[in-house]
Amino acid sequence: MPITGTTTALRMGTEAGDMSEVHIWVLRIPAGVTESSLNPSVLDERERRRMAAFIHGRDRTLYGFAHVALRTALSGLTGVAPDALRFTRAPCPCCREPHGRPVLTSASTEFSLSHSQDLVLIGVAPVAIGIDAEPMPEPEVAEQLAPLLHPSECADVEAAAPEDRSAVFARLWARKEAYLKGLGTGLGRGLAADDVRGDLPGWRLTDLPLATGYAAAVAVNSPNSRTLRIHRALPTYSDTGATDS
């Protein structure tokens, strides 16, 4: 899918963004951001409980930053205030129980969130979407986990030059996580079930070369190509302290 970059933030409180496109936010958590500098008032009670449950302050900061950023991004596209957005869970495709992908209760807008270390990715689309970012693993970790993948994917990792195996594995893992998040199954669906080296029926998978030291990908439930619009700034009046990647 074609990727279009932009550094301009969407206007909040005026008009919703173009929802025929796939919008992706690439955000870094600045070193100076702490738990106390965030604005958790926009989070709902469940989010605040989950944030408080983390033992380490850095983990609470990462969770709070990512979820405030998610609400801010969704608000910019839907025109709904960040603290007025309500979430629920779609039915799981495997068992139909309500623990599938998170969805908005009052809009057809779909979204996905990924955070790893200091990187936060947010994907928003008019159709089901999954997004994932993975740090480059140590070579021995890539070799240990490669057999869990689809046989063709595992063969690609094993065939790569030793210095390239971490990158090959991370790319495949990010694509697989993005696809499974888009489906709403998570890792409950077998890692070897799907070959994600290319597109899958009804799904477009795209690598996101956005951040040094990471592999990232987005999966979009669309038979047709859609423009991916990259944002490196949140809509106006963000309280996250987000910076460009």
C-alpha positions in Angstrom: 0.0 0.0 0.0 1.3 3.5 -0.8 2.7 5.4 2.2 2.3 9.1 2.6 4.2 11.0 5.3 3.0 14.1 7.1 4.2 15.9 10.1 1.1 18.1 10.5 -1.3 17.3 13.3 -5.0 16.9 12.6 -7.2 19.7 13.8 -9.3 18.6 16.8 -12.7 19.9 17.5 -13.4 21.2 14.0 -13.7 18.4 11.5 -13.0 14.7 11.6 -10.0 13.3 9.5 -10.3 11.5 6.2 -11.4 8.0 7.2 -11.1 6.6 3.7 -7.4 6.4 4.4 -5.4 4.4 7.0 -3.9 6.7 9.6 -0.7 5.7 11.5 0.9 7.6 14.3 4.6 7.0 15.0 5.4 8.4 18.5 8.4 8.4 20.8 8.2 8.8 24.5 10.6 11.6 25.5 13.1 10.8 28.2 11.6 13.5 30.5 8.0 12.2 30.4 7.0 10.6 33.7 3.8 9.1 35.2 3.1 12.4 37.0 3.5 14.5 33.8 0.7 12.6 32.0 -3.0 13.5 32.1 -4.8 10.3 33.2 -8.1 12.1 33.5 -8.9 11.2 29.9 -8.6 7.5 30.6 -11.6 5.5 31.8 -11.7 3.6 35.1 -10.5 0.3 33.6 -7.5 2.0 32.0 -6.6 3.8 35.2 -6.8 0.5 37.2 -4.6 -1.3 34.7 -2.1 1.5 34.6 -1.9 1.5 38.4 -1.4 -2.3 38.4 2.1 -2.1 36.8 4.8 -2.5 39.4 7.4 -0.3 37.7 6.9 3.4 37.2 8.3 3.2 33.7 5.7 0.6 32.7 3.0 2.8 34.1 4.3 5.7 32.1 4.5 3.7 28.9 0.9 2.4 29.3 -0.5 5.8 30.2 1.4 7.6 27.4 0.2 5.1 24.8 -3.5 5.1 25.9 -3.7 8.9 26.2 -2.1 9.1 22.8 -4.6 6.6 21.4 -7.6 8.6 22.7 -6.1 11.8 21.4 -5.6 10.3 17.9 -9.1 8.8 17.8 -10.6 12.1 18.9 -8.9 13.9 16.1 -10.5 11.5 13.5 -13.9 11.0 15.0 -14.6 14.5 16.5 -15.4 12.9 19.9 -13.6 14.3 23.0 -10.9 11.9 24.2 -12.5 11.3 27.6 -15.9 10.6 25.9 -14.6 7.7 23.8 -15.9 4.3 25.1 -14.3 0.9 24.3 -15.5 -2.7 24.3 -14.3 -6.0 22.9 -15.4 -7.6 19.6 -16.3 -11.3 19.7 -13.3 -13.6 19.4 -13.3 -15.2 15.9 -12.4 -18.5 17.4 -14.9 -18.9 20.3 -17.2 -15.9 19.9 -16.6 -14.8 23.5 -16.1 -11.1 24.1 -12.3 -11.0 24.2 -11.5 -10.1 20.6 -9.9 -6.9 19.4 -10.8 -3.7 21.2 -13.4 -1.5 19.4 -15.2 1.7 19.9 -18.8 1.4 21.1 -20.2 4.4 19.2 -18.2 4.6 15.9 -17.3 2.3 13.0 -13.7 3.5 13.3 -11.3 0.6 13.9 -7.9 1.0 15.6 -4.9 -0.9 16.8 -2.1 0.0 19.3 1.4 -1.2 19.8 4.1 0.0 22.1 7.6 -1.3 22.7 10.2 0.3 24.8 9.9 4.0 23.9 8.1 3.6 20.6 4.3 3.8 20.3 2.4 3.0 17.1 -1.3 3.7 16.6 -3.3 2.6 13.5 -6.8 3.8 12.7 -8.9 2.7 9.7 -12.5 2.3 8.5 -11.9 -1.5 8.4 -10.3 -4.0 10.8 -6.6 -3.2 11.4 -3.7 -4.6 13.3 -0.3 -2.9 13.9 2.9 -4.1 15.6 6.4 -3.0 16.3 9.2 -5.4 17.4 12.7 -4.5 18.6 15.5 -6.4 16.8 16.1 -9.6 18.8 19.5 -11.1 19.6 20.5 -13.6 16.8 20.2 -16.6 19.2 16.6 -15.5 20.1 15.7 -15.3 16.5 17.1 -18.8 15.9 15.3 -20.3 18.9 11.9 -18.8 17.9 12.0 -19.2 14.2 10.7 -22.9 14.3 7.5 -21.6 15.8 6.7 -19.8 12.6 5.1 -21.1 9.4 7.6 -23.6 7.7 8.2 -21.2 4.8 8.9 -18.3 7.1 11.2 -20.4 9.2 13.1 -21.4 6.0 13.5 -17.7 5.2 15.1 -17.0 8.6 17.4 -20.0 8.3 18.4 -19.1 4.8 19.4 -15.6 5.7 23.0 -14.6 6.3 23.8 -14.8 10.0 24.1 -11.0 10.3 20.6 -10.6 8.7 18.6 -13.2 10.6 17.5 -10.9 13.4 16.0 -8.5 10.9 14.4 -11.2 8.8 12.8 -12.7 11.9 11.7 -9.4 13.4 10.0 -8.4 10.1 8.0 -11.7 10.0 7.1 -11.6 13.6 5.8 -8.0 13.3 3.7 -8.9 10.3 2.3 -11.9 12.0 1.5 -10.0 15.2 -0.2 -7.2 13.2 -2.3 -9.8 11.3 -3.4 -11.7 14.4 -4.2 -8.4 16.1 -6.3 -7.4 13.1 -8.1 -10.8 13.2 -8.7 -10.4 16.9 -7.3 -13.8 17.9 -3.9 -12.7 19.1 -1.5 -15.5 19.7 -4.4 -17.8 20.3 -4.2 -18.6 16.6 -1.2 -20.8 15.9 1.9 -19.0 14.8 2.5 -21.6 12.1 -1.0 -21.3 10.7 -0.4 -18.4 8.2 2.4 -17.4 5.9 2.7 -13.7 6.3 5.5 -13.1 3.8 2.9 -11.6 1.4 -0.7 -10.6 1.6 -3.4 -13.0 2.9 -7.0 -13.4 1.6 -8.8 -10.2 2.3 -5.8 -8.6 4.0 -3.1 -6.3 3.0 0.2 -6.5 5.0 2.7 -3.7 4.7 6.1 -3.2 6.3 6.6 0.1 8.0 10.2 1.3 7.8 9.7 3.9 10.5 12.1 3.6 13.3 15.7 2.5 13.6 16.2 -0.7 15.6 12.6 -1.9 15.1 10.6 -3.9 12.6 7.0 -2.7 12.2 4.0 -3.7 10.1 0.4 -3.0 9.6 -2.4 -5.4 8.5 -5.5 -4.0 6.9 -8.7 -6.0 6.3 -9.2 -4.7 2.7 -9.0 -6.4 -0.7 -7.9 -3.1 -2.2 -4.9 -0.9 -1.6 -5.4 2.1 0.7 -3.2 5.1 1.3 -1.3 4.9 4.6 -0.9 8.4 6.0 1.9 8.7 8.5 1.6 11.2 11.3 4.4 12.2 13.7 2.4 14.6 15.7 -0.9 14.1 17.6 -4.0 16.3 17.2 -3.9 19.6 19.0 -4.0 19.8 22.9 -2.3 16.4 23.4 -1.2 15.8 27.0 1.2 13.0 26.1 4.4 14.9 25.4 4.8 12.9 22.2 7.7 13.6 19.9 8.6 12.5 16.4 10.4 9.2 16.0 
